[in-house]
């Protein structure tokens, strides 16, 4: 991939210099007592519930590493980098963290932010383990998350096969890179499958509930068989609220929220009964992964709460990153990147991980349809589990 080549070139050019500065300190620098790994996420703002779960996942991984003797004789410290899901805020936070000295970075989550901050980390000689899903960030480090090219085909199959929709109304957030590109990809896939798109509405984030209710009413007026909405979870909760208000019979017109809404924050914002009005494209819940109980128990013991939706992914991101550094045996960006791109059948909380060297993406990526149960948990929809549309990409 062209983007990956650019990233490799940046790292190769700057690696030697980066190893002598605070952003990527050499293991021979006796002044450094810990390895500092940044966790960039929306730790404040409308997506803070998501970000805090990400942070705790990273902190749990660091604690486990430290309890096992650390990394190359040093403890791991997780450095908070709060981007508030905003590119400008992210750039400022990333520059501050780099200037103060970090050895590596996990994140960010939001693709629009990542397009601005990931190049900063690369230019500082780091290899990010990102959590972005838009393919525009492909090649900027590696990821354990599904990408748009893996999410959109499953979403379109869910709409056309799982819900048997012949006509679909689409609503999307036009301010975010991920939601814009994913909604377009789903639209293209559906049209290729012979599904009619009855409406394709932009919906701005942060509006009053009435705006979302009016948008849903407009979509429903075109008589689609299903509504698909590509928005982040604060807006997803408002879409679900509108659907619960406008549909007398639950499920009379299926509502499917995009992967961007997949977080426990969606349920918290909407309330359990309202959140049940829409299914959500996502990944297995923290408790759904095989052998997850040991990780869930450790998380609850440390934080006295259940894991966040993305806690398993940041946990594994920190662990696969530090395992690769340990494999290299020194903090050399180019060699670490090679090690990360060569990860195959590594096993963690989220299951088996293999990275595709040409893209830095995880293959295959498990993408599922989830529903909210009566306990308020987002779990794999039981019908989806046995449906022919349920596949990995």
Secondary structure, 3 states (H helix, E strand, C coil): CHHHHHHHHHHHHHHHHHCCCHHHCCCCCCCCCEEEEEEEECCCCCCHHHHHHHHHHHHHHHHHHHHCCCECCEEEEEEEEECCCCHHHHHHHHHHHHHHCCCEEECCCCHHHHHHHHHHHHHCCCCCEECCCCHHHCCCCEECCCCHHHHHHHHHHHHHHHCCCCEEEEEECCCCHHHHHHHHHHHHHHHHCCCEEEEEEECCCCCCHHHHHHHHHHHHHCCCCEEEEECCHHHHHHHHHHHHHHCCCCCCCEEEECHHHCCHHHHHHHCHHHHCCCEEEECCCCCCCCCCHHHHHHHHHHHCCCCCCCHHHHHHHHHHHHHHHHHHCCCCHHHHHHHHHCCCCEEECCEEECEECCCCEECCCECEEEEECCCCCEEECHHHHHCCCCCEC
